Amino acid sequence: NVVQEIILLVAVVTLGLAVIALSITVLYPQFILSSEEQVANNLASQTTISVGPLLNKGNQASLVLEAYDPAETSNVTVLVFPEPSSFETSVGLVTPQGQPSFSVYLANGKLAEPVTLAKVYDLNGHLLIGSPIRAYTIPFNDPVTVIFSGFSKGDIAVVWVMYGQGDVFRIGYTFTGVPG
């Protein structure tokens, strides 16, 4: 009888530890993702992305952009990649194919800080990019110059602005083309 109670006690403790382990490994990361998603959504509702016309010379192009939110003094991350102009109507759905070749320069002329992002989510928590991609960190409210290659005649430049402390979320996107 005592042996059965000990076995029952061990089974209950083991089951309890399994539930706690499951909570820590599955539910807690989901809670963190949801919390970061809410922060990104709040920031997205306050942020305006301004982007100038696309200036090109051969297969190189440049543009000026700014992520504007007067209440923010932190940084965001930007990703710029070329796409055919036929994607203008679905620019929110396109993702970069491969590693875009671009550089971002701050207002003082210095190269912005490059970062490698492992994953990028949209504001609904759906995965947009699941493999490492290089982007640049820029301050809010400062215009920056983006120079990129791989540009073909008739392409547009798709601009993503992203934010995140752990998980990274695309808080805004836009595009620009060659002035007509």
Helices and strands as residue ranges (DSSP letters): H 2-22, I 23-27, H 28-46, E 48-51, E 55-57, E 60-68, E 75-84, G 85-90, E 102-105, E 113-117, E 120-121, E 127-129, E 133-139, E 144-149, E 155-163, E 168-176
